[in-house]
């Protein structure tokens, strides 16, 4: 730990970290977490640091609210509602995945401090309203615009100047050029979002994304999801997030079994959130301003989750999306995340309230 703390911690200080029944020192805790994560196989030190940072602040808050709860370095257990199914990736990390550089130790002082560095993040959001050979989706443009605004709000993870929004792209090259540019520039988090029609390849059964001129009977007119997946896997971003709001979007989680077709979320540091299962259509309710999935996602990011955590991570957002879909009898979203990627923060929870004293 010489390179992380100056002066280096004594053996006694490290021993106390694991044995004393009190909230441990923040700086030393983060140092130990980073050292252990770097030495472990298939762990992202940045992700683990974020996770322990959040746990430490929650524990600190519990002790501030109830000092007599104490003498322990852990907050009391909380009762949680039954969570929706979450697919855990089990494949080994891809050889193309490069371990992130050691992050700097920065103590968080507010929920905003949990979020990724917006200057090192990139987002590409694209979708299609008008199709020549498929039904139009009038709510897509508003969903793109307002989701981008929610993701780039000062209480969220991304910056407007580093986010690209594309409506009705005429060809795959324009989309892939934007994705490639974002993949090359992102060093913290890379996010890709698509809203439109999803189609199934008649031979491989894999997902493709329909562009304005795409024809259901001609695979070569579509944007193959696999092309985007390969670009993201080669990116130097520490975390990669894909959100698909289209029919059959759950097929992006499937694998044909060989190394070249490993799903995105089977690679360390990645997560995939879809609006429906592999064999279900998505929903664009008539008269509503957004598609069903994107509308709920925008509402959660804009307004938060009552009784939720201080920061909305991917797991908590998915749990709320799933709960709402069940309540409204709508297609159920799917989540596939690698390791602790479900804990990646997306935005401050604007409905978070501290428990009252006493």
Beta strands, then each sheet from edge to edge (+ up, - down):
strand 1: 87-88
strand 2: 122-127
strand 3: 163-167
strand 4: 189-195
strand 5: 198-200
strand 6: 207-209
strand 7: 223-224
strand 8: 239-245
strand 9: 270-274
strand 10: 311-313
strand 11: 334-337
strand 12: 345-348
sheet 1: 1+ 11+ 9- 8- 4- 2- 3-
sheet 2: 5+ 6- 7+
sheet 3: 10+ 12-
end
